[in-house]
Amino acid sequence: MGGKLRAAIIGSTGYGGVELIRLLLQHPEVEITSVISSSSAGALYAEGYPHLSEIITERLEAIDVEAIKGKADVVFLATPHGVSTELSPKLVDAGLKVIDVSGDLRLKSGDLYEKWYKHKPADPAYLERAIYGLCEVFGDEVKGADLIANPGCFPTATTLGLVPLLAKGWIDSSTIISDAKTGVSGGGRGLSLTFHYSEINENTLAYKVNRHQHTPEIEQTLSRVAGQEVTMTFTTHLLPMTRGILVTSYAKLTQPRTDEEVLELFRHYYEGRRFVRIRPAGKWPATKEVLGSNYCDIGVSVDGRTNRVTVISVIDNLVKGAAGQAVQNLNLMMGWDEGTGLAFTPVYP
């Protein structure tokens, strides 16, 4: 195992953390040296995840920066909101590479973070230092970085579906509406009435209407790409499935376009980016078709009657929306091939 990059995972008992473990165990250049959880320190990891009983035999460790520094080169933080705000600066200052899978470092404005997340923001110097790791858009900035803010699941699916159109000025940025649907794993492993089987089975519901914390993150990225401030309507819905996000976005075209013109724009923008797949005209992606993989599949259609474009994008919220993109960011940071350790075929059916 000598010569491999040593990785620590803080927040390893959540769904994002266990998905990171699944992916990193298959990565040829990485060795997991620490699984850390402040709430379950001392317990065997397999007590919470018996499917890993013969694979992860270590006990969970408490958070100790000095101990982590001695055992790891890179740290993934799959922690609740507010934890990385305090931990990331300490870890980076200790000389470690940090990939924050939580939302604490994504927003450049501390005031916006406090407003939408209801937590104290991180030091402005670290917010500025953190590279927003949307690999297909800002991948060049990730290379060689030591502090990465891993994008959220909804922002990943939504922005990948809209960025090509905004980059070319093909849509009116004031007309964007995105309707997003997610499986219940996006809510984490904690207990909540909403996620009880009898509550969500055979049920669909909207939540956090006009106040979802991912809204400013999406607007921040779209504004950067468009070169002007973008505000949009973003609504989330919960579906009775375990994994997956499907986002349907609508916007007014600045001039009439055909399906083939828009498809060609998307193909050109994502050329060479192996994890974004553009569907042919008249074909629409489904969440099942990316399950367990790091793919984002996109379909587009122009409505000539209304001069609007419809973009449908799907991801697995725990892979491309969290752990998979974190590994993709690690690969770019380290100068490795972007797809190293991520060559998973989607699970079907």
Sequence and secondary structure as in RCSB ss.txt:
>XXXX:A:sequence
MGGKLRAAIIGSTGYGGVELIRLLLQHPEVEITSVISSSSAGALYAEGYPHLSEIITERLEAIDVEAIKGKADVV
FLATPHGVSTELSPKLVDAGLKVIDVSGDLRLKSGDLYEKWYKHKPADPAYLERAIYGLCEVFGDEVKGADLIAN
PGCFPTATTLGLVPLLAKGWIDSSTIISDAKTGVSGGGRGLSLTFHYSEINENTLAYKVNRHQHTPEIEQTLSRV
AGQEVTMTFTTHLLPMTRGILVTSYAKLTQPRTDEEVLELFRHYYEGRRFVRIRPAGKWPATKEVLGSNYCDIGV
SVDGRTNRVTVISVIDNLVKGAAGQAVQNLNLMMGWDEGTGLAFTPVYP
>XXXX:A:secstr
 TT EEEEEETTTSHHHHHHHHHHTT TTEEEEEEE TTTTTSBHHHH GGGTTT  SB B   HHHHHHH SEE
EE   TTHHHHHHHHHHHTT EEEE SSTTT S HHHHHHHH S    HHHHHHSEE  HHHHHHHHTT SEEE 
  HHHHHHHHHHHHHHHTT B GGG EEEEEE GGGG SS  GGGSHHHHTT  EEESTTT TTHHHHHHHHHHH
HTS    EEEEEE SSSS EEEEEEEEBSS   HHHHHHHHHHHTTT TTEEE  TT    GGGGTTSS EEEEE
EEETTTTEEEEEEEE TTIIIIIHHHHHHHHHHHT  TTTT        
